[in-house]
């Protein structure tokens, strides 16, 4: 059995006195909000009687916000976290980060962990596996402010900050058409996730706007991974009417597509164009460099925290606040993987 954490351990961890820790946990007015926040965060990290933390601070704020991301290893989410932290720190807030690893089970565990720590609010990007959203509704109904970012469900009345995924996909597909590609395919993602469905619709919308037929064997439903990018290209090249370009639902899928095309000695972009989505860091360092859609990640994080703080600062019933959906503009980044015209110069 492990050693039980005491306020002495917390004090040593923070290089302060046990008396200061005790006063902070009891929400004493002589302790600054910043110190209270540091103490509560340390208490959570050291697993100090979490229920007591919640009860001791029931009359005040913890100045801690919980953030659930599908994966901290993906640069996109790391960049959003940077945006969140940059604004949170200026407002005197600390953040706790929890990775769902694309699992509903871990997502629910993260929610419970944050609620037991009595965070002032929660920011979430939904896991790929999540089909039931009741755990988010429970947070909302409890009165704890919650905001989605990037991956959101806009039909359950929870505030969100997202990119215009339809427009981003439309721009990417239109660019490939403008570059002279005649048969543009799409590697999609799980359709229960709104952003992937919107990107599919944007792809189809661009084809229709150019009087091009939507070929359903030119749409591959993957699970957002390098491996699925490879599988999609193998599928496309094996069909009777193979495409000559692909818009991938995100950059890792696009990377898989590039790898498979290169292994098959297909020249990019001369013979086949590739366009991604998300502007992951590796995109400008691979050969050829990857065309993509930047999602204004830092701004997304900043907007998400500011929206959450508005909800935290509201004195009225959180459920009566008008539902907000902040939509950011996508920014196209054209690189070598799709610039067929430039390759002829």
C-alpha positions in Angstrom: 0.0 0.0 0.0 1.4 3.4 -1.0 2.3 6.3 1.4 -0.7 8.5 2.0 -0.2 12.1 0.7 -0.4 14.8 3.4 -0.3 18.6 3.3 3.4 18.3 4.3 4.1 16.5 1.0 2.2 19.2 -0.9 4.1 22.0 0.9 7.5 20.3 0.1 6.4 19.9 -3.5 5.6 23.6 -3.8 8.4 24.8 -1.6 6.0 26.5 0.8 4.7 25.9 4.3 2.1 23.4 5.5 0.1 26.3 7.0 -0.1 28.0 3.6 -1.3 24.7 2.0 -3.9 24.2 4.7 -5.2 27.8 4.3 -5.3 27.4 0.6 -7.3 24.2 0.7 -9.7 25.8 3.1 -10.2 28.8 0.7 -8.8 31.3 3.3 -9.0 34.9 2.2 -5.4 35.6 3.1 -4.2 33.3 0.4 -4.0 34.6 -3.2 -6.0 33.0 -5.9 -2.8 32.1 -7.7 -1.5 30.2 -4.7 -4.8 28.4 -4.2 -4.7 27.3 -7.8 -1.1 26.0 -7.4 -2.0 24.1 -4.2 -5.1 22.5 -5.8 -3.2 21.5 -8.9 -0.4 20.0 -6.7 -3.0 18.2 -4.6 -4.5 16.6 -7.6 -1.2 15.6 -9.0 -0.1 14.0 -5.7 -3.5 12.3 -5.3 -4.4 14.1 -2.0 -7.9 13.3 -0.8 -9.6 14.6 -3.9 -13.1 14.7 -2.4 -11.8 16.9 0.4 -10.3 19.2 -2.1 -13.7 19.6 -3.8 -15.5 20.2 -0.5 -12.9 22.6 0.9 -13.2 24.8 -2.2 -17.0 24.6 -2.6 -17.3 28.3 -1.9 -14.7 29.5 -4.3 -12.9 28.9 -7.6 -9.9 26.6 -8.1 -8.7 28.6 -11.1 -8.0 25.4 -12.9 -9.4 24.3 -16.2 -9.4 20.7 -17.5 -8.5 20.0 -21.2 -9.2 16.7 -22.8 -7.4 16.0 -26.1 -7.4 12.8 -28.3 -3.6 12.8 -28.3 -0.9 15.2 -27.1 1.5 13.6 -29.6 -0.2 15.2 -32.6 1.2 18.7 -33.2 -2.3 20.0 -34.0 -3.5 19.5 -30.4 -0.2 20.6 -29.0 -0.6 23.9 -30.8 -4.2 24.3 -29.6 -2.9 23.7 -26.0 -0.3 26.4 -26.5 -3.1 28.8 -27.5 -5.2 27.8 -24.4 -2.2 28.2 -22.0 -1.2 31.5 -23.4 -4.5 33.1 -22.5 -5.2 31.0 -19.4 -1.9 32.1 -17.7 -2.7 35.7 -18.3 -6.0 35.2 -16.6 -4.5 33.5 -13.6 -5.6 30.0 -14.6 -3.7 26.7 -14.7 -4.7 23.8 -17.0 -4.8 20.1 -16.4 -4.4 18.0 -19.5 -5.9 14.5 -20.0 -5.4 12.3 -23.1 -8.4 10.2 -24.2 -6.2 8.3 -26.7 -9.3 8.3 -28.9 -11.2 6.2 -26.4 -14.6 7.0 -24.9 -13.7 5.0 -21.8 -10.7 7.3 -21.1 -12.7 10.4 -22.1 -15.2 9.6 -19.4 -12.4 8.9 -16.9 -11.0 12.3 -17.7 -14.3 14.0 -17.1 -14.7 12.3 -13.7 -11.1 13.2 -12.8 -11.7 16.9 -13.6 -15.0 17.0 -11.7 -13.5 15.4 -8.6 -10.7 18.1 -8.8 -13.5 20.7 -9.0 -12.1 22.4 -12.1 -13.8 25.7 -13.0 -14.5 24.5 -16.5 -13.7 21.8 -19.1 -12.4 22.1 -22.8 -12.8 18.9 -24.9 -12.0 17.7 -28.4 -14.1 14.5 -28.8 -12.4 11.1 -29.2 -12.9 9.1 -32.5 -14.6 6.3 -30.6 -17.2 8.4 -29.0 -20.8 7.8 -30.2 -22.7 8.5 -26.9 -22.4 12.0 -25.6 -24.3 11.6 -22.4 -21.1 12.2 -20.2 -20.8 15.7 -21.8 -24.5 16.5 -21.1 -24.0 15.4 -17.5 -21.3 18.0 -17.2 -23.5 20.6 -18.7 -26.4 19.7 -16.5 -24.2 19.9 -13.4 -23.5 23.5 -14.1 -19.8 23.1 -14.9 -19.0 25.2 -18.0 -17.9 23.0 -21.0 -16.7 24.0 -24.5 -15.8 21.8 -27.4 -12.9 22.7 -29.8 -12.2 21.3 -33.2 -14.1 18.0 -32.9 -17.5 19.1 -31.7 -21.1 17.9 -31.6 -23.2 21.0 -32.4 -26.5 19.3 -31.9 -26.4 18.9 -28.1 -26.3 22.5 -27.1 -22.7 22.7 -26.0 -20.6 25.8 -27.0 -17.8 25.2 -29.5 -14.9 26.7 -31.4 -14.3 25.0 -34.8 -12.8 25.6 -38.2 -14.9 25.9 -41.3 -14.2 22.3 -42.4 -16.5 22.4 -45.4 -14.8 25.5 -46.8 -11.3 24.1 -46.1 -12.1 20.9 -48.0 -13.7 22.8 -50.8 -10.6 25.0 -51.2 -8.3 21.9 -51.2 -10.3 20.1 -53.8 -10.8 23.2 -56.0 -7.0 23.8 -55.9 -6.4 20.2 -57.2 -8.9 20.8 -60.0 -7.4 24.1 -60.9 -4.0 22.4 -61.1 -5.3 20.3 -63.9 -6.1 17.0 -62.2 -9.1 15.3 -63.8 -10.1 12.7 -61.2 -9.8 13.9 -57.6 -10.4 11.3 -54.9 -11.0 11.7 -51.2 -9.7 9.7 -48.2 -12.3 10.4 -45.5 -12.6 9.7 -41.8 -15.3 8.3 -39.4 -18.5 9.9 -40.5 -20.0 10.2 -37.0 -17.4 12.9 -36.3 -18.8 16.1 -37.7 -15.5 17.6 -39.0 -14.8 14.5 -41.2 -18.4 14.6 -42.5 -18.1 18.3 -43.3 -14.8 17.7 -45.1 -16.4 15.0 -47.2 -19.3 17.4 -48.1 -16.8 20.1 -49.0 -15.0 17.7 -51.3 -18.2 16.7 -53.0 -19.4 20.3 -53.2 -16.3 21.4 -55.1 -16.7 18.5 -57.6 -20.3 19.4 -58.2 -19.5 23.1 -58.6 -17.1 22.1 -61.4 -19.7 19.8 -63.1 -17.6 16.8 -62.1 -19.3 13.5 -61.2 -18.9 12.2 -57.7 -17.4 8.8 -58.2 -18.1 6.8 -55.1 -15.3 4.4 -55.7 -13.1 7.5 -55.4 -14.1 7.9 -51.8 -12.2 5.7 -49.2 -13.6 5.6 -45.7 -10.6 5.3 -43.4 -9.8 5.8 -39.7 -7.4 8.7 -39.9 -3.9 7.1 -39.9 -0.8 6.7 -42.0 -1.8 3.1 -42.7 -5.2 4.0 -44.0 -3.6 6.5 -46.3 -1.5 3.7 -47.7 -4.5 1.4 -48.0 -6.6 4.0 -49.8 -3.9 4.6 -52.5 -3.7 0.8 -53.0 -7.5 0.7 -53.4 -7.6 3.7 -55.8 -4.8 2.3 -58.1 -6.5 -1.1 -58.3 -9.9 0.2 -59.5 -10.9 0.4 -63.2 -11.0 4.2 -63.2 -8.2 5.3 -60.9 -7.9 8.9 -59.8 -4.9 11.2 -60.4 -5.1 13.2 -57.2 -6.4 12.9 -53.6 -7.6 15.2 -50.9 -6.9 13.5 -47.6 -9.0 14.2 -44.5 -5.8 15.1 -42.5 -2.1 15.2 -42.8 -1.1 11.8 -41.4 -3.5 10.1 -43.8 -1.9 12.3 -46.6 1.5 11.2 -45.4 0.5 7.5 -45.8 -0.7 8.3 -49.3 2.6 10.0 -50.2 4.6 7.0 -48.9 2.5 4.5 -50.9 2.7 6.5 -54.1 6.5 6.9 -53.8 6.9 3.1 -53.2 5.0 2.5 -56.4 7.3 5.0 -58.2 4.4 7.4 -59.1 5.7 10.9 -59.5 4.2 13.6 -57.2 2.9 16.0 -58.3 3.5 15.3 -62.0 1.4 12.1 -62.1 -0.5 12.3 -58.9 -1.4 15.2 -56.6 -1.8 15.1 -52.8 -3.5 17.6 -50.4 -3.8 17.2 -46.6 -5.5 19.0 -43.8 -4.2 20.3 -40.4 -0.8 21.7 -41.2 1.2 19.3 -39.1 4.8 20.2 -38.6 6.3 17.4 -40.7 4.5 18.7 -43.8 7.1 21.3 -44.8 10.0 18.9 -44.1 9.1 15.9 -46.2 9.7 15.4 -49.9 7.7 16.6 -51.7 6.4 19.2 -49.2 2.7 18.7 -48.3 0.0 21.1 -49.3 -2.5 21.4 -46.5 -5.1 23.5 -44.7 -4.0 25.4 -41.6 -6.7 25.4 -38.9 -5.4 28.5 -37.0 -4.7 26.2 -34.0 -3.3 28.8 -31.6 -6.2 31.1 -32.3 -8.6 28.2 -31.8 -7.1 27.5 -28.4 -7.3 31.2 -27.4 -10.9 31.5 -28.5 -11.9 28.3 -26.8 -10.5 29.4 -23.4 -12.0 32.9 -23.7 -15.4 31.4 -24.4 -15.1 29.1 -21.5 -14.0 31.9 -19.2 -17.1 33.9 -20.3 -19.2 31.0 -19.1 -17.2 30.7 -15.8 -17.6 34.4 -15.1 -21.4 34.4 -15.7 -23.5 34.7 -12.6 -26.6 33.4 -14.3 -27.6 29.8 -15.0 -25.1 28.4 -17.6 -28.0 26.6 -19.3 -29.7 29.9 -20.1 -26.7 31.3 -21.9 -27.3 31.5 -25.7 -25.5 28.7 -27.5 -22.4 29.9 -29.2 -20.5 28.3 -32.1 -17.3 30.2 -33.1 -16.2 29.3 -36.7 -12.7 30.2 -37.8 -11.6 30.6 -41.4 -9.3 27.9 -42.9 -6.0 29.0 -44.4 -4.7 27.2 -47.5 -1.0 26.4 -47.7 0.0 25.3 -51.2 3.2 23.3 -51.4 4.9 21.0 -53.9 2.7 17.9 -53.4 -0.2 19.5 -55.3 1.3 22.2 -57.5 1.3 20.3 -60.8 1.5 23.5 -62.9 4.7 24.7 -61.2 6.3 21.3 -61.8 6.2 22.0 -65.6 8.0 25.3 -65.4 
